[in-house]
Every structure is written in C-alpha cells, then in structure tokens.
Amino acid sequence: MGIPTIFDRLVDDAAVFPPGDLPVPDAVAAHRVHRSAWYAGFVGPLLIPASELDRLGGLARDLPEPMDVAVVVDTGTGGVLAAVDSVANDGQLVLRGVEVPLRGDPLGENARRVVTALDAALGGPDDDEPAYVEVPRAPGWENALDVIAESGYRAKLRTGGPAGVPSAAELAAFVVACLDRGVAMKFTAGLHHAVRGERGDGVEHGFLNLLLAVATALDGGSAPDVEAAVSIDDGARLAAAVSAADAVSVRRWFASYGSCSIAEPLDDLIALGLVSGPDKVAR
C-alpha cells in the first residue's frame, strides 16, 4: 500500500472551485480527512481563492495543526502581495504556492507585470512556494511563456472549464513549449479522470495522458509524438507506459494539477492497478 513517486502529491485540492463549489468550511473539513487518510501522499495543498482568505483565516484558528494552502489570486495582479502576506502572517496556514491568471493583451507585457508582482511578494522563485502564471489559449501565449521562463516561475494551463477543452495538439504544443524553455508546469480544470475519453458533452483529457506526454517530450519525442500520447484512450496501454516512465524526471516538470475531486482520479488509479490500498476513498 502506498502512493508511487509519479503520483506523489499530484492532485491539488480544488474543492472550493467549480464544478465542486464546496463552501470553504466544508472544503477545509474534507481536506483534513484527505490529509489523514491512507492516500494522503496523493494530495497536495488546499487551493483557495485570495478573496476567501479572510474566511479561511477564521477557520484556521480552530485547526489542531497548520494547513498547507496554495492561493489562486482572483483579486487582480495588484492583489498578489496582499494575498501572500495574508497567509504568511497566519501561523495556522503554510503557503505552498501562488497562482495568478494572465489576462488581457498583449500577453507578453502583462506577463511582465505579473512577474514583477510575484517578485515583490515572494522575492523570487522558490520551490517551497512555487508560483504559477496561468497562460490563456490566446494569441501571444508563447511570448508570455518566454517571460515566465526568463523569470524562473512556472506556467499553468486550463484543460477544460468555461474556456473550453484544448485539442490534443494544443496540449502537446504547450508541453513542448514549456520543456523547450525549461519551465515547470501544472494543469487545472477538466482532469477528473486518468484516461482521455468521451464524457458528457465532449472529450475530457486524462491526467495519465499528460504525464505520458511530458515523459515522451523528455525522451526526445516530437510534437506529433507528444500529441499521440495525449490522445491515447486505452487505459491498460496508458498505465503500462506511465509505469515505465522516469517518475522523478517527469514530476520535476509536471508539478501537479488541480481537481475539485480527489476520489475520482484516485479511484481510476486503483482500477488500473497503479495504486493499491483500501477501497474506501473519502468524498
């Protein structure tokens, strides 16, 4: 029983975000259960919007021990410093990440503003408090990635949600572009399941596909090779390929992904034989 290295703290707990939309008190309670369960090693920090930090701080006073959190700055670039300071000044919260969405044109110039705000708040890149700039799928995204690479921060991409689902080719292009620039990455939205497949109104990407996509690119695969990895819909084949990947190398670049469900991805890994443990997963 245990969590293999390639899945160690892979999923950041995004329970308060859509489509989960748990109230903050419920999300905190559920996160504590996850962090004390047999699969605790699978679960990263609780993701919390900057606009909910005051509420979280009130709840944190009653926690028996400090809780790891990563802040998604939904208060604009000007709110980065205040969000970081809010967590830093709370003895019951431990900052494990900052994520800032990039908005508006031109993306390259706006990325520089975000980087400047992160530098002011964090003093520069830090692996213990990694900062991510969320890159939209819009013209100029590669210019923004150039700025992120120069800064030493990390990049984030949405794989679903209201903005739509990127194609396999778009995901492959992002993975290759990040690795070409030496930029670590994370993903969010839409990765509830391990394997790519048709669900609901369309395709949902799989997190195992993205792990394999990174492994493929690191092994020298071309963009079409990486796209092919993103497109695999055979769970057994995908599980075998991911099991054979260099876990440490892959996770150096694929840092984590956010999911409003912990149970769904973990259930998939158990079903594929990639994780073993008790059947019950807290929901």
C-alpha positions in Angstrom: 0.0 0.0 0.0 1.3 3.5 -0.8 1.5 6.2 -3.4 4.1 5.7 -6.2 6.6 8.5 -6.7 5.0 9.6 -10.0 1.7 10.3 -8.2 3.2 11.8 -5.0 1.2 14.9 -4.1 0.0 15.0 -7.7 -3.5 16.4 -7.1 -4.0 19.9 -5.5 -7.3 20.0 -3.7 -9.6 22.4 -5.6 -12.8 21.5 -3.8 -14.0 25.1 -3.5 -13.7 25.7 -7.3 -16.3 24.7 -9.9 -17.8 22.3 -10.5 -17.3 21.1 -6.9 -18.1 24.5 -5.4 -17.8 23.3 -1.8 -18.2 26.1 0.8 -14.9 26.9 2.5 -15.7 25.3 5.9 -16.7 22.0 4.1 -13.6 22.1 1.9 -11.4 22.5 5.0 -13.0 19.6 6.8 -12.8 17.4 3.7 -9.2 18.4 3.1 -8.3 17.4 6.7 -9.8 14.0 6.1 -7.8 13.6 2.9 -4.6 14.6 4.6 -5.0 12.0 7.3 -6.2 9.1 5.0 -4.1 6.3 3.7 -3.8 8.1 0.4 -2.5 11.4 1.9 0.6 11.2 -0.2 -1.5 11.7 -3.3 -3.0 15.0 -2.1 -1.3 18.4 -2.4 -2.3 21.7 -0.7 -5.8 23.1 -0.5 -6.3 25.6 -3.3 -8.1 28.8 -2.0 -9.1 32.0 -3.8 -7.5 35.1 -2.5 -11.0 36.5 -2.0 -11.7 33.7 0.5 -8.5 34.1 2.7 -10.3 36.1 5.4 -12.8 33.3 5.8 -10.1 30.7 5.7 -8.1 32.5 8.4 -11.1 32.5 10.7 -11.5 28.8 10.3 -7.7 28.1 10.6 -7.6 29.4 14.2 -9.5 26.2 15.2 -7.3 23.8 13.4 -5.1 21.5 15.5 -2.1 22.0 13.2 -1.1 24.3 10.4 -2.6 23.6 6.9 -0.8 23.8 3.6 -2.5 26.1 1.1 -1.9 27.5 -2.3 -3.5 30.8 -3.2 -5.3 31.4 -6.6 -5.2 35.2 -6.9 -8.6 36.2 -8.1 -8.2 39.8 -6.9 -6.1 41.0 -9.8 -2.3 41.4 -10.1 -2.4 44.1 -7.5 -3.7 41.6 -5.0 -0.7 39.3 -5.2 1.3 40.9 -2.3 -1.8 41.2 0.0 -2.6 37.5 -0.6 0.9 36.3 0.1 1.1 38.5 3.2 -2.2 37.3 4.5 -1.0 33.6 4.5 2.5 34.5 5.8 1.0 36.4 8.7 -1.3 33.5 9.7 0.5 31.0 11.9 -2.0 28.3 11.1 -1.5 28.5 7.3 1.6 27.4 5.3 2.0 28.9 1.9 2.7 26.2 -0.7 2.0 28.0 -3.9 0.6 31.1 -5.7 -1.2 31.1 -8.9 -2.0 34.2 -11.0 -4.2 34.1 -14.1 -2.9 36.1 -17.0 -5.5 38.3 -18.7 -5.6 41.0 -21.4 -3.4 41.9 -24.4 -0.6 42.0 -25.1 0.1 38.8 -23.1 3.9 39.3 -23.0 3.7 42.7 -21.4 1.0 41.6 -18.9 3.2 38.6 -18.0 5.9 41.0 -17.0 3.5 42.8 -14.7 2.6 39.5 -13.1 6.2 38.5 -12.7 7.0 41.9 -11.1 4.2 41.4 -8.6 5.4 37.9 -7.8 8.9 39.2 -7.3 7.7 41.8 -4.9 5.6 39.3 -2.9 7.9 36.3 -2.9 11.4 37.7 -3.5 11.8 35.4 -6.5 11.2 31.8 -7.4 11.1 29.3 -4.6 10.4 25.6 -4.9 8.7 25.5 -1.4 6.3 28.3 -2.5 6.1 27.8 -6.3 4.4 30.5 -8.3 2.5 29.8 -11.5 1.3 32.2 -14.2 -1.8 30.9 -15.8 -1.4 31.2 -19.6 -4.6 31.5 -21.7 -5.0 29.8 -25.0 -4.8 33.1 -26.9 -2.5 34.8 -29.4 0.7 35.7 -27.8 0.8 32.9 -25.3 4.3 31.9 -26.4 5.5 35.4 -25.7 4.1 35.2 -22.2 5.9 31.8 -21.8 9.2 33.5 -22.8 8.7 36.0 -20.0 7.8 33.2 -17.5 10.9 31.3 -18.5 13.1 34.3 -18.0 11.7 34.9 -14.6 12.1 31.4 -13.3 8.5 31.0 -12.4 6.2 28.2 -13.6 3.3 28.0 -16.1 -0.3 26.8 -15.7 -2.8 25.8 -18.3 -6.5 25.0 -18.2 -7.6 21.8 -19.8 -11.3 22.3 -19.5 -14.0 24.5 -18.0 -15.8 27.5 -19.4 -12.9 28.4 -21.7 -13.4 25.1 -23.5 -11.3 22.0 -23.9 -8.0 22.4 -25.7 -7.2 20.0 -28.5 -4.6 17.3 -28.2 -2.4 19.4 -30.5 -2.8 22.5 -28.3 -1.8 20.5 -25.2 1.2 19.0 -26.9 2.3 22.4 -28.1 2.1 23.7 -24.5 4.1 20.8 -23.1 6.8 21.0 -25.7 7.0 24.8 -25.4 7.4 24.6 -21.6 10.1 22.0 -21.8 11.9 23.8 -24.6 12.1 26.8 -22.3 12.9 24.9 -19.1 9.5 25.8 -17.5 7.8 23.5 -15.0 4.0 23.3 -15.5 0.8 22.4 -13.8 -2.7 22.0 -15.2 -6.2 22.6 -13.9 -9.9 22.1 -14.8 -11.2 19.0 -16.5 -8.7 16.4 -15.4 -11.0 14.3 -13.2 -10.1 11.0 -14.8 -6.9 9.1 -15.6 -7.6 8.4 -19.2 -8.8 10.5 -22.1 -12.4 9.8 -23.1 -15.8 11.0 -24.2 -17.7 12.2 -21.2 -20.8 14.4 -21.0 -20.8 16.8 -24.0 -17.4 16.0 -25.3 -13.8 14.9 -24.8 -12.2 15.1 -21.4 -8.4 14.8 -21.2 -6.7 12.3 -18.8 -4.0 13.1 -16.3 -2.1 10.0 -17.2 -2.1 11.2 -20.8 -0.4 14.4 -19.7 2.1 12.6 -17.5 3.0 10.4 -20.5 3.1 13.5 -22.8 5.7 15.0 -20.6 7.7 11.8 -20.4 7.5 11.5 -24.2 8.8 15.0 -24.7 11.6 14.5 -22.2 12.6 11.4 -24.2 13.1 13.5 -27.3 9.6 12.8 -28.8 8.4 15.2 -31.5 5.3 17.3 -31.2 3.3 14.7 -33.1 4.6 12.0 -30.7 3.5 14.1 -27.7 0.1 14.7 -29.3 -0.2 10.9 -29.8 0.4 10.4 -26.0 -2.3 12.9 -25.2 -4.7 11.1 -27.5 -4.4 7.5 -26.1 -7.7 6.2 -24.8 -6.6 2.7 -23.9 -6.3 2.6 -20.1 -4.1 -0.6 -19.9 -1.7 0.7 -22.6 -1.5 4.1 -20.9 -1.0 2.6 -17.4 1.9 0.4 -18.7 3.6 3.4 -20.4 3.3 5.6 -17.4 4.6 2.9 -15.1 7.7 2.6 -17.3 8.4 6.4 -17.3 11.1 8.0 -15.2 9.0 9.3 -12.3 11.4 11.7 -10.8 12.2 13.4 -14.2 8.5 13.6 -15.2 7.4 15.1 -11.9 10.2 17.6 -11.9 8.4 19.3 -14.9 4.8 18.2 -14.3 4.4 19.6 -10.8 0.7 18.9 -10.1 -2.8 19.5 -11.3 -5.9 20.9 -9.6 -9.0 18.9 -9.2 -12.2 19.5 -7.2 -12.4 15.8 -6.7 -9.8 13.6 -5.0 -11.8 10.4 -5.1 -12.4 10.3 -8.9 -8.7 10.3 -10.0 -7.7 8.0 -7.2 -10.5 5.6 -7.9 -9.2 5.4 -11.5 -5.7 4.7 -10.5 -6.9 1.9 -8.2 -9.0 0.4 -11.0 -6.0 0.5 -13.3 -3.8 -1.3 -10.7 -1.4 1.7 -10.4 -2.2 2.4 -6.7 -3.2 -0.2 -4.1 -4.9 0.4 -0.8 -8.2 0.2 0.9 -11.3 0.5 -1.3 -12.8 3.4 0.6 -11.8 6.9 -0.6 -13.2 9.9 1.2 -15.5 12.0 -0.9 
